[in-house]
Amino acid sequence: MAEKVRYYLEQIVPELEDLRKKGVFEKREISSIVKKRTDFEHRIHGRGSKPLDYVRYIEYEMNLDSLRRKRIQRLGLHQGSVSDWAGARRIFFIFDRGTKKFAGDIQFWLQYIEYAKQRKSGHIVKKIFSNVLKLHPGKPELWILAAQYEIDENANLKAARNLLQRGLKFNPESRHLVQEYGKLESNINKLIERRGLLPKSIEKIKSGISQIESDDDDDDDEEYEEGNKKDAEEGDDDNGSGEDNEDDEEEVEEEEEE
């Protein structure tokens, strides 16, 4: 145990040295940090360790990182050195060790997931879900939580559906899981219908335009036929006047013969 504690404490040396050079923490404060971390490491590596020991260790690291950020902002320092990301990495590392030692503590897993969400570490969130679902496939609430994350954070309905379907294989009698799956399928169907409205509307518009054009063509045909009828009638009148001319010519010829 002592060797493990020593090893983990050696890993924090670059971080603390960077904080000292920046003037974020004084020498006495750094000594206090080392002492506090040493106590926590001994506690979590002890035989009688509990999940609460990890939780308290994590809370201490969160408060310490919050203080570091405030001082960085007050001093107007630029971020980008080892101490700027070491705090979050350390907290993730404590969570990871805690879930391995107390894999059956669902509440601790949920705290791990929530912290990863707050840090906007999507790849870590997915990794946590993958690990906890392998260990606890019989927990419907975990499948639902994982599916909801895919919907809310990634807008990935396909991934959410796959998660719920897998959850139903392990928990076919879970009413809650069945209800959530039914809601998701209903939402997917509504989305498909909404996406289908635009093409249908366009087809209706096209159909309306075609009908109007057809009606215009019919009107043109009717006008054309009426014009032909008028021409035919006028032609008949012309033919009648032609017969009168022929009668006049015959009368002239008769007069000449007399």
C-alpha atoms as one frame of an Amber mdcrd trajectory, in Angstrom:
protein
   0.000   0.000   0.000   2.776   2.422   0.902   4.409   1.934  -2.498   1.171
   2.729  -4.315   0.647   5.855  -2.246   4.203   6.980  -2.921   3.800   6.333
  -6.628   0.588   8.381  -6.895   2.084  11.247  -4.902   5.102  11.349  -7.205
   2.751  11.975 -10.122   1.555  15.287  -8.618   5.030  16.880  -8.360   4.989
  18.596 -11.827   1.529  20.022 -11.135   2.473  21.492  -7.744   5.750  22.875
  -9.059   3.885  24.633 -11.859   1.423  26.149  -9.387   4.287  27.402  -7.224
   6.081  29.039 -10.156   2.895  30.781 -11.268   2.335  32.082  -7.763  -1.096
  30.496  -7.528  -0.274  28.758  -4.223   2.368  29.596  -1.637   4.875  27.080
  -0.335   2.956  26.431   2.884  -0.247  25.889   0.897   1.469  23.378  -1.324
   2.742  21.512   1.751  -0.821  21.396   3.039  -2.039  20.007  -0.300   0.571
  17.250  -0.217  -0.376  16.289   3.341  -4.075  16.235   2.548  -3.606  14.101
  -0.539  -1.353  11.713   1.340  -4.046  11.185   3.996  -6.713  10.562   1.385
  -4.540   8.112  -0.551  -3.817   6.085   2.596  -7.505   6.090   3.447  -8.761
   4.820   0.087  -6.059   2.173  -0.104  -6.831   0.873   3.356  -8.772  -2.329
   3.966 -11.651  -0.548   5.602 -12.112   2.036   2.846 -15.628   3.009   1.797
 -17.173   4.773  -1.195 -17.624   7.789   1.061 -13.826   8.079   1.359 -13.596
   8.461  -2.409 -16.448  10.963  -2.415 -14.715  13.117   0.204 -11.434  12.911
  -1.681 -13.194  14.025  -4.875 -14.967  16.881  -3.101 -11.621  18.117  -1.762
 -10.082  18.031  -5.252 -13.081  19.850  -6.747 -12.828  22.635  -4.160  -9.078
  22.874  -4.709  -9.500  23.133  -8.483 -12.201  25.764  -8.062  -9.842  27.826
  -5.878  -7.069  27.429  -8.460  -9.318  28.752 -11.257 -10.367  31.767  -9.197
  -6.767  32.697  -8.428  -5.736  32.197 -12.046  -8.468  34.601 -13.113  -7.591
  37.131 -10.414  -3.910  37.080 -11.332  -4.714  37.355 -15.040  -2.590  34.319
 -15.914  -2.818  32.485 -19.216  -3.892  28.866 -19.057  -2.196  26.082 -20.947
   0.334  24.521 -18.583   0.234  21.181 -16.758  -1.574  22.503 -13.680  -4.527
  23.745 -15.749  -5.754  20.277 -16.708  -4.206  18.172 -13.915  -7.061  18.852
 -11.487  -9.831  17.453 -13.710  -7.667  14.534 -14.762  -6.987  13.692 -11.135
 -10.697  13.755 -10.269 -11.475  11.427 -13.180  -8.704   9.127 -11.954 -10.160
   8.983  -8.423 -13.615   8.236  -9.818 -12.176   5.496 -12.017 -10.398   3.807
  -9.120 -13.503   4.117  -6.952 -15.799   2.456  -9.500 -13.354  -0.408  -9.898
 -13.184  -1.002  -6.149 -16.898  -0.463  -5.509 -18.384  -1.531  -8.820 -21.715
  -2.355  -7.206 -22.329   1.172  -5.914 -24.725   2.589  -8.515 -24.908   5.976
  -6.835 -21.156   6.394  -7.167 -21.377   5.523 -10.862 -24.072   8.168 -11.303
 -21.860  10.780  -9.626 -19.073   9.824 -12.017 -21.397  10.248 -15.003 -22.667
  13.615 -13.757 -19.142  14.983 -13.311 -18.157  13.864 -16.820 -21.259  15.635
 -18.176 -20.353  18.830 -16.337 -16.877  18.691 -17.856 -18.496  18.142 -21.289
 -16.334  15.062 -21.798 -18.591  13.132 -24.145 -16.137  10.323 -24.880 -15.664
   9.704 -21.149 -19.430   9.689 -20.538 -19.881   7.017 -23.204 -17.036   4.983
 -21.741 -18.593   5.154 -18.264 -21.993   4.073 -19.589 -20.382   1.210 -21.477
 -18.598  -0.027 -18.338 -21.533   0.289 -15.953 -23.971  -1.383 -18.379 -21.629
  -4.346 -18.753 -21.533  -4.724 -14.973 -25.224  -3.972 -14.346 -27.282  -4.957
 -17.420 -30.221  -5.750 -15.159 -30.705  -2.101 -14.179 -33.347  -0.616 -16.528
 -32.769   2.928 -15.211 -29.184   2.836 -16.479 -30.266   1.892 -20.024 -32.855
   4.677 -19.969 -30.305   7.193 -18.671 -27.810   6.235 -21.385 -30.482   6.512
 -24.096 -31.636   9.880 -22.785 -28.056  11.150 -22.902 -27.783  10.187 -26.570
 -31.006  12.080 -27.311 -30.315  15.192 -25.245 -26.598  15.666 -25.860 -25.981
  14.035 -29.230 -29.448  14.071 -30.876 -28.710  10.464 -31.819 -32.054   8.669
 -31.969 -30.524   5.592 -33.551 -28.056   5.096 -30.688 -30.840   5.690 -28.162
 -33.048   3.106 -29.865 -30.229   0.540 -29.883 -29.602   1.097 -26.170 -33.264
   0.632 -25.273 -33.546  -2.458 -27.452 -30.503  -3.981 -25.744 -31.952  -3.028
 -22.388 -35.197  -4.818 -23.235 -33.280  -7.998 -24.048 -31.925  -8.034 -20.493
 -35.093  -6.666 -18.894 -38.073  -7.812 -20.995 -40.494  -7.393 -18.072 -39.517
  -3.818 -17.226 -42.627  -1.654 -17.738 -40.600   1.538 -17.425 -38.217   0.416
 -20.156 -41.109  -0.626 -22.413 -42.793   2.750 -21.903 -39.632   4.683 -22.715
 -39.063   2.583 -25.824 -42.670   3.204 -26.918 -42.229   6.970 -26.445 -39.059
   6.947 -28.494 -40.648   5.016 -31.355 -43.611   7.396 -31.306 -41.309  10.409
 -31.504 -39.367   8.824 -34.357 -42.587   8.195 -36.306 -43.743  11.775 -35.751
 -40.391  13.056 -36.956 -40.606  10.935 -40.084 -44.117  12.238 -40.779 -42.994
  15.838 -40.331 -40.117  15.344 -42.697 -42.547  13.835 -45.199 -44.856  16.860
 -45.185 -42.642  18.999 -47.414 -42.472  16.593 -50.375 -46.220  15.964 -50.097
 -46.929  19.693 -50.110 -44.756  20.169 -53.165 -46.624  17.398 -54.980 -49.946
  19.056 -54.117 -48.710  22.367 -55.456 -47.480  20.730 -58.651 -50.785  18.942
 -59.056 -52.679  22.227 -58.610 -50.543  23.959 -61.214 -51.094  21.123 -63.680
 -54.862  21.339 -63.163 -54.853  25.100 -63.781 -52.825  24.657 -66.969 -55.222
  21.934 -68.110 -58.209  24.203 -67.497 -56.533  26.997 -69.498 -55.939  24.616
 -72.415 -59.593  23.594 -72.362 -60.660  27.233 -72.445 -58.361  27.865 -75.420
 -59.838  24.881 -77.247 -63.352  26.135 -76.631 -62.439  29.595 -77.911 -60.803
  28.033 -80.977 -63.903  25.935 -81.733 -66.171  28.972 -81.344 -63.947  30.907
 -83.755 -64.202  28.138 -86.297 -67.970  28.141 -86.004 -68.118  31.885 -86.621
 -65.831  31.535 -89.646 -68.038  28.776 -91.011 -71.155  30.909 -90.622 -69.511
  33.862 -92.352 -68.441  31.523 -95.129 -72.030  30.422 -95.607 -73.104  34.077
 -95.956 -70.432  34.610 -98.602 -71.661  31.585-100.494 -75.196  33.018-100.491
 -74.077  36.299-102.068 -72.236  34.305-104.734 -75.526  32.662-105.822 -77.128
  36.102-106.188 -74.308  37.164-108.500 -74.902  34.130-110.701 -78.617  35.012
-111.048 -77.692  38.561-112.088 -75.330  37.236-114.757 -78.044  34.984-116.185
 -80.455  37.930-116.438 -77.833  39.987-118.312 -77.271  37.219-120.819 -81.003
  36.898-121.503 -81.304  40.655-122.148 -78.452  40.517-124.672 -80.086  37.724
-126.590 -83.300  39.733-126.917
